[in-house]
Amino acid sequence: MKHISKKRQPVDGLLMILIFSLVFSGLFQVVLAFSNQGVADVMTFNYVWATTPIDNIFHLYSIPSLDYPPLVPVLFRLITPVLQYFSASASTFLLMKLFPIAFNLILGIAVYVIVDKKQPLSDMDKALAVVVATFSPTLLFNAAIWGQFDGLLVLLLFLCFYSVSTKRIYWASAFYAIGCLTKLQFCYFIFPFAAIVILFYPLRKIVIATLEGLAIGLLGWLPFMVVSGPSLPLRIYLGGSGKYPFLNLSAFNTWGIFVRFGVNLQEVDFPFGLDAGKINIAIILICALITAILIAYIKRTVGCLDVRILTLLVCLFYNTVFIISTQQHERYQIPVIAFLLIAVCVGNKLPDRLYLLAFTALTFLNEVDGIPCRTHI
């Protein structure tokens, strides 16, 4: 019988880079998480949310310190028996950081899926995007040291704005709704997100996408609203807006300069009856208006969805808010990574790659500089 030899398939180099990146990044984060057991937010808030006795999971908001949307606290309640078994041990720290570590790795997979078939990108560009996503020192530090979920925020922003900029409005709406169930910061992005949707999509799709997003949001909140009252989402979302009037800590923003020179901004008498909260809202709205005008200008001049330009505009919007508003924690600059990743994934522009690397370094330095004054957000 004639021997039939099978043609050997070529090895997918990008896939191999992804696999190695996921394995080594995951191992590095686990070791780092296990070896760093500072109390910080993990034990002060996350552990309390996970282990405080409640009647059932729908009574979650009877925990006094819980001021977050429900998705993250629910994830922690899923491992409550295990956390109680280990008590406050090294294993506890590791277990509570596994969720954010996992989301960091999923971000790498999402980037791989998008860049794998992108024709304008060279193999080097694709590999850079995957490696930066899986080995970003900002996100590794955020998850493995602090146990924070900014990697999930970056992942959902990446998926949401990539989808809305590539005519996948229903996916974008779903990711946006899930984001609002995850982090309070996601609400900032309603302004550029709504501007893109209104300017580039027909009314029928806007209505359907809006109803879809509201349905997902209601589904996420409803069980907790039944127990804690129908105004619960508003209390959580609006309660955070005035909770920290000057939360710049040592962040690299304009207001942080005053803090470094010993000026107590809370003792400053602003003119016209203004206070920090009102100034913060005004700054955000002005930035949002300018961004919407620029997006409208793109619609008029280009006439179509230019993914790179739109996402860089949103990146500029958020980084401007970080730089000049009053309530920005040192971690609040991290979301710019999501938009720079999109720009790198859809084009072949050297400036985008340099911006991504530069902001990865800047946000990491900002995190490290904020260690002495860590505060929960």
C-alpha positions in Angstrom: 0.0 0.0 0.0 1.4 3.3 -1.0 2.4 5.5 1.8 0.7 8.9 1.8 2.6 11.6 3.6 0.7 14.4 5.1 1.9 17.9 4.3 3.3 19.5 7.3 1.4 22.7 8.3 3.5 25.8 9.0 3.9 26.8 12.6 1.8 29.9 13.4 4.5 32.2 14.9 2.0 34.7 16.4 0.1 31.9 18.1 3.2 30.6 19.6 4.1 34.0 20.8 0.7 34.3 22.4 1.0 30.9 24.1 4.4 31.6 25.5 3.3 35.1 26.6 0.3 33.8 28.4 2.2 31.0 30.2 5.2 33.2 31.3 3.0 36.2 32.1 0.6 34.1 34.1 3.4 32.4 36.1 5.2 35.6 36.8 2.0 37.3 38.0 1.1 34.3 40.3 4.6 34.3 41.8 4.5 38.0 42.3 1.0 37.9 43.8 1.9 35.1 46.2 5.1 36.9 47.4 3.4 40.3 48.0 1.0 40.2 50.9 0.6 43.8 51.8 -2.9 44.5 53.1 -3.7 47.4 50.8 -7.1 47.2 49.2 -7.2 43.4 48.9 -7.9 42.8 52.6 -9.4 46.1 53.5 -12.2 46.0 51.0 -12.2 42.9 48.7 -11.8 40.4 51.5 -14.5 42.2 53.5 -16.9 42.1 50.6 -16.2 38.4 50.0 -16.5 37.2 53.6 -18.9 39.5 55.5 -21.9 37.3 56.6 -25.0 38.1 54.6 -28.4 36.3 54.2 -27.7 35.5 50.5 -25.8 37.1 47.6 -28.6 39.4 46.8 -28.1 41.1 50.2 -24.6 42.1 49.0 -25.2 45.8 49.5 -26.0 45.4 53.2 -22.2 45.4 53.5 -21.5 49.0 54.6 -18.2 49.4 52.7 -19.5 48.1 49.4 -19.6 51.1 47.0 -18.9 49.3 43.7 -21.1 48.0 40.9 -22.0 44.3 41.5 -19.9 42.3 39.1 -16.6 42.3 41.0 -18.1 41.7 44.4 -20.1 38.8 43.0 -17.0 37.2 41.6 -15.4 37.4 45.1 -18.5 35.9 46.7 -18.1 32.9 44.5 -14.9 31.9 46.4 -16.2 32.9 49.8 -16.0 29.3 51.3 -12.4 28.9 50.1 -11.3 32.3 51.5 -12.9 31.5 54.8 -11.1 28.1 54.9 -7.7 29.7 54.4 -8.5 32.8 56.6 -6.1 35.7 56.1 -3.1 33.7 54.8 -0.8 33.9 51.8 -3.2 31.6 49.9 -6.0 34.2 50.5 -3.9 36.9 48.8 -3.2 34.7 45.9 -6.8 33.5 45.4 -8.2 37.1 45.5 -5.7 38.2 42.8 -6.4 35.3 40.4 -9.4 37.1 39.0 -7.6 40.3 37.9 -4.6 38.2 36.7 -7.0 36.1 34.5 -8.5 39.3 33.0 -5.0 40.5 32.1 -4.4 37.3 30.2 -7.8 37.5 28.4 -6.7 40.9 27.2 -3.8 39.3 25.5 -6.1 36.8 23.8 -8.5 39.5 22.6 -5.6 41.5 21.1 -4.3 38.3 19.3 -7.8 37.6 17.9 -8.0 41.1 16.4 -4.5 41.5 15.0 -4.1 37.9 13.7 -5.9 38.7 10.4 -5.0 42.4 10.1 -3.4 42.8 6.7 -1.7 46.2 7.1 0.2 45.0 10.2 3.6 43.5 9.9 4.4 40.4 11.9 6.5 42.6 14.3 3.6 44.9 14.9 1.3 42.0 15.7 3.8 40.5 18.1 4.4 43.8 19.8 0.7 44.3 20.4 0.3 40.8 21.9 3.4 41.0 24.1 2.6 44.5 25.4 -0.9 43.4 26.2 0.2 40.3 28.1 3.4 41.8 29.7 2.3 45.3 30.4 4.1 46.2 33.6 1.2 48.5 34.5 -1.4 45.8 34.4 0.9 43.1 35.9 1.6 45.4 38.9 -2.0 46.4 39.2 -3.2 42.8 39.4 -0.4 41.0 41.2 0.6 43.7 43.7 -2.6 45.6 44.4 -5.2 43.0 43.3 -7.1 45.7 41.3 -9.3 45.2 38.3 -8.0 47.9 36.0 -7.0 45.1 33.6 -10.7 44.2 33.3 -11.5 47.9 32.7 -8.9 48.0 29.9 -10.2 44.8 28.4 -13.8 46.0 28.3 -12.8 49.4 26.9 -10.7 47.8 24.3 -13.6 45.5 23.2 -16.2 48.2 23.5 -14.5 51.0 21.5 -13.0 48.6 18.9 -16.5 47.3 18.3 -18.3 50.7 18.1 -15.5 52.0 15.7 -15.8 48.9 13.4 -19.6 49.0 13.0 -20.4 46.4 15.6 -22.8 48.5 17.7 -24.6 45.7 19.4 -21.4 44.1 20.7 -20.2 47.6 21.7 -23.4 48.2 23.6 -23.1 44.9 25.5 -19.5 45.5 26.4 -20.4 49.0 27.6 -23.2 47.8 29.8 -20.9 45.1 31.3 -18.3 47.7 31.9 -20.8 49.9 33.8 -21.5 46.8 36.0 -17.8 46.5 36.7 -16.2 49.9 37.4 -17.5 53.3 38.2 -14.8 54.8 35.9 -16.7 53.3 32.9 -19.3 56.0 33.2 -16.8 58.6 32.1 -16.8 57.1 28.6 -20.5 57.6 28.0 -19.7 61.0 26.4 -17.4 59.9 23.5 -19.2 56.6 23.2 -22.6 58.3 22.7 -21.0 60.9 20.3 -19.7 58.1 18.1 -23.0 56.2 18.1 -25.2 59.2 17.4 -23.0 60.6 14.6 -22.2 57.4 12.8 -25.1 55.0 13.3 -28.8 55.1 12.0 -31.5 55.8 14.5 -32.9 52.2 14.4 -29.6 50.7 15.4 -29.1 53.3 18.1 -32.5 52.5 19.6 -31.9 48.8 19.6 -28.4 49.1 21.0 -29.6 51.4 23.7 -32.4 49.0 24.7 -29.9 46.2 24.7 -27.5 48.0 27.0 -30.3 49.0 29.4 -31.5 45.5 29.5 -28.1 44.1 30.4 -27.6 46.8 33.0 -31.1 46.2 34.5 -30.5 42.4 34.5 -27.2 42.9 36.4 -28.7 45.3 39.0 -32.3 44.0 39.4 -31.7 41.2 42.0 -29.9 43.7 44.3 -32.5 46.4 43.6 -35.2 44.1 44.9 -33.5 43.8 48.2 -31.8 47.3 48.6 -34.3 49.5 46.8 -34.8 50.7 43.2 -32.5 53.7 43.6 -29.5 51.5 44.4 -27.7 52.0 41.0 -28.1 55.8 41.3 -26.8 55.7 44.8 -23.7 53.8 43.8 -22.9 55.7 40.6 -23.6 59.2 41.9 -22.3 58.5 45.4 -18.8 58.2 44.1 -18.8 61.5 42.3 -18.4 63.6 45.5 -16.8 61.0 47.8 -13.2 62.0 47.0 -13.1 65.7 46.2 -9.3 65.8 45.9 -8.1 62.3 45.1 -5.0 63.0 43.1 -2.7 61.6 45.8 0.7 61.7 44.0 -0.7 61.3 40.5 1.1 62.9 37.6 -1.6 65.5 37.0 -2.0 69.3 37.3 -3.6 69.2 40.8 -0.9 66.8 42.1 1.6 69.6 41.6 0.0 71.7 44.3 -0.1 68.6 46.6 3.6 68.1 46.1 4.3 71.7 47.1 2.3 71.4 50.4 -0.8 73.2 49.3 -4.0 71.8 50.8 -6.5 72.2 48.1 -9.4 71.4 50.4 -8.6 74.7 52.3 -8.7 76.8 49.2 -11.6 79.2 48.8 -12.7 79.0 45.1 -14.5 82.1 43.6 -18.2 82.1 42.6 -19.2 79.5 45.2 -17.3 76.7 43.4 -15.9 73.7 45.1 -13.8 70.7 43.9 -16.8 68.6 42.9 -18.3 71.3 40.8 -15.0 72.1 39.2 -14.5 68.4 38.4 -17.9 68.1 36.7 -17.3 71.3 34.7 -13.9 70.1 33.5 -15.3 66.7 32.4 -18.2 68.2 30.6 -16.0 70.7 28.8 -13.6 67.9 27.7 -16.6 65.9 26.6 -18.0 68.8 24.5 -14.7 69.4 22.8 -14.3 65.7 22.0 -17.8 65.5 20.6 -17.1 68.5 18.4 -13.9 66.9 17.1 -15.7 63.6 16.4 -18.4 65.6 14.5 -15.6 67.3 12.5 -14.2 63.9 11.6 -17.7 62.8 10.4 -17.9 65.9 8.2 -14.4 65.8 6.7 -13.7 62.0 6.5 -17.3 60.9 6.2 -16.7 57.4 7.7 -15.6 55.7 10.8 -11.8 56.0 11.0 -11.0 53.6 13.8 -7.5 55.0 14.5 -8.5 58.6 14.6 -11.6 58.1 16.7 -9.9 55.9 19.3 -7.0 58.4 19.6 -9.5 61.1 20.2 -11.1 59.2 23.0 -7.6 58.5 24.4 -6.9 62.3 24.3 -10.3 63.0 26.0 -9.6 60.6 28.9 -6.0 61.6 29.4 -7.0 65.3 29.4 -9.6 64.5 32.1 -6.9 62.8 34.1 -4.4 65.6 33.7 -6.7 68.6 34.6 -9.6 67.3 36.8 -9.5 67.1 40.5 -10.6 63.6 41.4 -8.0 61.5 39.6 -6.3 58.7 41.4 -2.8 57.7 40.2 -4.3 54.6 38.6 -6.9 56.6 36.6 -4.6 57.1 33.7 -4.4 53.4 33.0 -7.4 53.3 30.5 -5.4 55.2 27.9 -3.6 51.9 27.3 -6.9 50.4 25.9 -7.2 53.1 23.2 -3.6 53.0 22.2 -3.8 49.2 21.9 -6.7 49.7 19.4 -4.7 52.2 17.4 -1.8 49.8 17.2 -4.1 46.9 16.3 -5.8 48.6 13.4 -2.9 50.5 11.8 0.8 50.4 11.0 1.8 53.8 12.5 5.1 54.2 14.3 3.8 57.1 16.5 1.0 54.8 17.9 3.6 52.2 18.8 5.7 54.8 20.5 2.7 56.3 22.3 1.7 52.8 23.6 5.2 52.1 25.0 5.5 55.6 26.4 2.2 55.5 28.2 2.8 52.0 29.5 6.0 53.3 31.1 4.3 56.5 32.4 1.3 54.7 33.9 3.7 52.2 35.6 5.8 55.0 37.1 2.6 56.6 38.2 1.5 53.4 40.0 4.9 52.9 41.7 5.0 56.5 42.8 1.6 56.2 44.4 2.5 53.2 46.6 3.2 55.3 49.8 -0.3 56.8 49.8 -2.4 53.9 48.5 -6.1 54.5 48.9 -9.1 52.5 47.8 -11.0 53.5 44.7 
